[in-house]
Amino acid sequence: EAAGLYPDYLVNNAGFGLNGHFTDHEAVRIGQLIELNMGTLTGLIRRYLPDMLARARGGILNIASVGGLFPGPYTAAYYASKAYVVSLTEALAYENAGRGVRISAALPGPVATRFHEKMGATNGIYLQLQTVPRAETVARVTYSGFRGRRTLITPGIMTTFNAIAVRFIPHFLLVPFIGWFLKQRY
């Protein structure tokens, strides 16, 4: 600020997940997930959005997850945190429409990174039943959607299909199916 420099774009891509039964995770670890996935993201948006709006330019891209569209048994805190990101993004995009700042969220499915390994979810059937795209591919599609001013960006055919399908599957069927899909097979 002292040098007259301001960010035009903010990409909120930090986050981590927890896999397994909710009660098996330490409360402090769940708190860390909530703080990073939701608190830090919110704080950064609050810090930089007013300046972007004052200049009537820029953009915010939040990395959420297609899991933010439905409950995720065995990844409950992670999916809930991504639901927050989706909801916040949609609300802020609406509030600030026409003010020169684009606000979007990417909702990828699984991506070929070490994310699933780090959260202990390498044996989930969801990783075996679909093609897992490379990070570069997801980034390219996400960037294109962001430039095209889409609020919610679902990179990939399967992810787009899942995002549409969850709107039509009755909730009482959806949650058990997602639980089966996410449960680790040992």
Salt bridges, closest charged atoms under 4 A:
GLU1 OE2 - ARG47 NH2 2.10
ASP8 OD1 - ARG55 NH2 3.48
ASP8 OD1 - ARG57 NE 3.21
ASP51 OD2 - ARG47 NH1 3.24
GLU117 OE1 - ARG114 NE 3.88
GLU136 OE1 - ARG134 NH1 3.79
